[in-house]
Amino acid sequence: MKQVFLRENKDHIVSSKYPLPVKAVRGQGYDTDDTIVYEVLLNGKPALLLVREKDRTASIFWDEGIMVYKISGILSSEEAVKMAESLE
């Protein structure tokens, strides 16, 4: 499932939720030259926060059992974490 949210300034935020296939390898690909990677906790669970200052984007990935979640867009790392923590 994917949802796209548009802000008044036309920036967008994408929220995704999808099942992790059985025997799938977990991980995320990203541009290592332009991305700062943080390991963070969301409600006590590990998550991966990717920040690209060059284009002002942030993406946060985490999983809960067989479901994988992602929030990304033109937003700060603080906004990404706050949005992720607010999901149930």
Secondary structure, DSSP 4 states (H G I P E B T S, - for coil): -EEEEE-TTS-EEEEEEEEPPTTPPP-----TTT-EEEEEEETTEEEEEEEEGGGTEEEEEEEETTEEEEEEES--HHHHHHHHHH--
